[in-house]
Amino acid sequence: MQGYYAGAFIMILMALTLGGVRSFPLNSARLNLRKVSRPTSTTTLSRLFLSSSVTDPEMEEYANPNNRDDQILSLISADGGLKVTLVTLRNLMNDLSLDQNLSPLATRALGSSFSCASMLASGMDGGQVFQMTMSTDGPLRGSCTIASSDGGLKGYVGNPTLGDSLTLPEAVGSGTLQIVKNHPSWPRPYNGISEVVSGLPAEDVAIYLARSEQRSCAIHSDVRMNGYLCTGAGGYLVEKLPGCDSGPAAVVEANLEKLGKEMGKEWFVDELCGGRDLVSVAKSCIGEGIDLKVLDSVSPRLKCDCSQERFVRSLTLLPKADIDEIVERGEPVEAKCEFCAKVYRLGPDEMVKEMEEYKKRREEGAKESQ
């Protein structure tokens, strides 16, 4: 690379590191869940729930007319047996697509992963981080998504400009899905892993939750593109909590199956694009006879913790011989954040100065802590 140092050690990944994890063996226990049937062809929409407005006064403050804003909404049934989490991410995905120059297919892949990760991170303790990594052999070359309980999201795919000639499962391929949960106060992260079976993030997450965490739930995510414009993105997660009676769970399962049959397999994103807000869609998921109460409503946003200091810290890990070679060549060193596409660049003299100042700050901090 003319004008830039191309040594192997300069490939710096400024990502959130959840190091020191160990893989737990898969639990072969299976849940007594029936698969919700999904028609293979789109059927004529028959609106089961005609009103898109929120009529419950207690829900009005959480209304989001026409899904104008991105939102993560968590609700619980009145008896405490069912938790429902929904997300709409249209604006965020359009911003991410521009930041990372994503193709429509890459936007669909990341949008589905973002929806799943944001719903699973909802309700976590403050400071806790949820990471979902698909290590696969398809031309998309895998993906990584990181979510926090405050709605922060970041992620990337290995091949952001992949064309649209493939379906999403073909682009993803086969491999593994790894889930990592971490918190600053934990002695070590939780790490779970399962096989990528379908290539659709929500379906593979459902398999992971059933096999590795023994969680009984229905999860779905979808993204609709019009060229490079995302017109709808989001998903829902309905989870059966410990102690839940079988009756309400059976009602929800039957209702979701009915929605899939009568409104088509893309009914959820149809509702988002049609302007129904998450409160109304949540009631559609649950069906009649089950009251819901809002637990939380969060505004999702792109959140990356890369910084100049992290770049300099990465440089201090290089062998002295490589640093000397950079200075001798007089060429700048550059690194690009995989999550937000921000580029950090330092000339040789700036690099040496920044590294010395960083080491000095570390030494002073170590003395103060003694």
N, C-alpha and C positions, 0 to 999 in steps of 0.2 A: 504494500500500500504506500504509494508515493506521498511523502509528507507526514506520514503517521507511523508510529512505532507499532509493528505488527507481531511482536513476540507473543508466544503462547500465554505468558503470564498476564497479558494485558486484557484478556477476555474476562472482564469483571462484571459479575452479575450483582447489581444493586437491588436484591430482592430481600424480602423479610425472611430471615433464616430461622427455621425451627429445628435446629440441629440436635443431635443426640437422641434421635427417636429410635425405637425398636418396633418391629412389626409384630403384632399379636396374631396368633393363628386364628383362622376362620372358625367360627362356631357353626357346626352343621345343623343346628336346630332350625326347624322350619316353622313358620307361623301358619295358623289355620286361616289363611286369607284366600278369598276367591278373586280371581283376576277379573277386573272390569273389562267387559267386552268393548271393543272399539271397531266400528264399521270401517271397512277398507275403502269405501268411497264416500264422498261428501253427500249428505242427504239434504233435502230441502229443509231450511230452517223453520221450525215451528216454535215460536217463542212461548216458552212455558211460563216465563215471568215477564210480563209486559211493561211494568213500571220500572224506570231507571232511577227514580227519585227515592230519597230516604224519608220515610214517614215517621220513624221512631224518634221522638225528641231527644232521647239519650244518645242516639247515633248521629245526630245532625252535625255535631262539631267535627266528626271524622269524615263527613261527606267530602267527595272530591269530584265535583261535577265534570263530566266528560273526560275523566282521568287527566285533567290538565296538568297536575303535578305528579311526580313519582312518589310512591308510597309503599311502605311495608306495614301491613295491618294485622295485628294478632287479636284473636277473639277466643272466648271459652264458652262452652255451653253452660246453662244455668245450673245444671247438676254437677258441673266440674269434671265430667267424663270425657269430653271431646275438646281438643284445641284446634282452631282453624287459623292458618296463617296464609295471607295472600300478598302478592307483590305486583306492582306495575312499574316498569323500568324504561318506558319508551324514550324519554328525554335523555336519560343517562346513556343508553345504548347509542343514540345518535351522536352524543358528545364523544363517547369512546371510539366510535367508528372514525370520526374525523381525526382524533388524536393519534390513533394507531394506523390510520390508512387501511382500514379493514375492508375486505371484500364482503359482499352480502352473505356468503356462506360462512365466513369467519364470524361475522356479526351474529348470525343465528346460533352458532356454536357457543360463543361466549355469552350471549344473552340467556340461553338455556342454563348454562352453568351458573351465571350470576343469579338467576332466579332461584335455583336450588340452594346455593350457598347463603343467600341473604335470608331465606326462610328458615334454614337450619340454624343460622346464627342468631335469629330473633329470640330474645329472652335469655341469652347467655349473660353471665356476670360481666360487669364493666371491666374492660381491659382484656377480656378473653378474645382469642383469635380462632377462626375456623378456616382451615385451608383444604381445598379440594383439588387434587391433581389427577389428571387422566394421562397415564403414560401409555401411549398407543402407537401402533405401527402404520396407521393410515397416513395419507398425504397431508392431513392437517397437522401432523407431527405433535400431537398432544396439546394439553392446555393446563393452566394453573389459575385458580381463582382463590382469593383471600377475602374474607368478610369479617366484620366486627359487629358487636351488638348495637353500636350506635349508628349503624347504617353505612359505615365505610366499606367501599368495595374497590378492588383492583384485580387485574388479571391479564392474561395474554394467551395467545395460541402460537404454536411453533411456526405456522405458515400463514401469516395474516392476509396474504394476497391470493390465496387459493381460489381458483375459478369455480363457477357454479355448475359445472357439468356433472358433478357427483351429488348423490344424496348425502345427508348428514351422517348416517351410519357408515356409508362407504368412505367418507372423508375421515371419520374417526378411526375406523378399523378395530382391531382387537388389542387387548392389553390388560392393564390393571387400573383400578380406581383406588386412590389412597386418600383417606381422611385423617387430618391431623388437627387436634384441638389443644390449645396451649393457653396458659395464663402466667403472668410474671411470678405469681406466688407458688406455682406448682413445682415440685422437684423435678418432674420430667413430663413431657407432653404425652397425651393419649394418641395412639396411632393405630388405625384400622385399615384393612385392605381387602378388596374383593376383585373379582374378575369383571372386566367390561364385556357384557354379553350382547347388548343391543346396539350400542353406539349412540343412543339417545340419552343425554345426561340424566333426565328425571327417572327413566326406567332403570338405569344402572345404579342410581342412588337408592331407589326403592329396594333393589336386590341387596345392596350393601346394608341398609338399615335393618332389613329382615334377618339377614344371615349373621351380621357382625354385632349388631346392637340389640337385636330382638325387639325392634320397635314396630308396632302395628300401625300402619298409616297408608294413606293414598296420596301420592305426590304427582304433580303434572307441571310441565313448563312448556312454553311455546313462544316463538318469535315470528312475526310477519313482516316481510320486507316488500317494499315497492321500489325496485331498483336498489339504490344505495340508501334509501330512506327507510328507517324502521318506523312502521305505523302502529305496531303493538308488540309488547314484550311483557312477560310476567308468568305467574304460576300460582298454584295453590297447594297447600299441605294440610291434610286433615289427619290428625293423629288421635288414636285411642289411648287415653291416659290410664294409669293403673287404677283399678277399681271401677272402671266404666262398665255399666250394664250392657249386656249384649243387644238389648232392644234398640237403643238409639244408634249404635254402630251399624246394625243391620239396616236401619232406615236410611242412613247416609249412604251406605254401599249401594242399596237399591236405587236411590235417587241419582247417584253419579252414573250408574249404569243406564238409567233412563235418559239422562242428559246426553250421554254418548250416542245412544241409539236414535233418539228423536231429533237432536240438533247437530249431529255429526261430530267427528273426532276433534275438530278444531273449534268446538263450541266456546271454550274459555277465551281464546284470543278474539273470536267473533264478538263476544260480549265487550271486551276491552275496546276494540275498534268501533263498536257501536255506541260507545259513550257511557256504558254502565260503570258505576264506581265500585270499589272493592266491597263496600258494605252490602250493596245490593247483590253482588256476585256471591258473597259469602252465604247469604240466605239461600241463594240458588243451590249452592253446594250442599248445604245441610238439609234443605227441604222443609216442609211444614211440620209444625208441632214441636220444634226444638228452639228454645230461646237462646240468644247469644248476648254476651257482654264483652265489650272491648277491653282488652288488656293493655294494649300499647299501639301507638301509631308513630312511625319513624320515617323521616325523609331520607332515602338512600342517596348517596353521593359518591363520586369518585374520590378516593383518598389514598395518596401514595406517600410513603415516608422516606423516599429517597432524598438525599441532600448532598451538598458539597462536602460536608464533613464525612459522610459515609464513603464518598468517593476517595477522599484523602486517606481515610482509615484503610480502605482496600489497598491503596498503593503502598502503605507501610508494610503490608504482608508480602510484598515482592522481595525476592533475594537482592542483596546489595549489588550483585553483578549486573542485574537487569536495570536497576536504577542508574548505575554508572553508565551503562550503554545508552540509555535514553538521553542522559545529559551530554554524552560525547557526541551523539548524532545531532543533537540540537533540535529534535523533532517534538511536537506536542503529543500529549497522551490524551486519549478521549475514551469516554464510556457512555453508553446509552442505556437508560433505565428501560427494562423490558415491560414494565407496567404502565408508565405514563409517557414514554417516548422522549423524555427530557434528556438532553445531551449535556454532559459535563466535560469541559476541555481545559487543560492547563499546559502552558509552555514549560520547558525544562526548569527554568529559574523559578517560576511560580510554584512548580511542583515541589522542588526542594524546600522552598520557604514554607509552604503550607504543611509539609510533612514535619519539619522541625517544630513549627508552632503547635501542631497536633500532639507530638510527643511531649512537648513541654507542658501542655495542658493536662495530659494524662499523668505526668509525674507529679504536678502540683495537686491534682485531685487525689492521687494515692497518698500523698503526705497528709492532706487534710482529713482523710478517712481514718488515719492511724490514731 
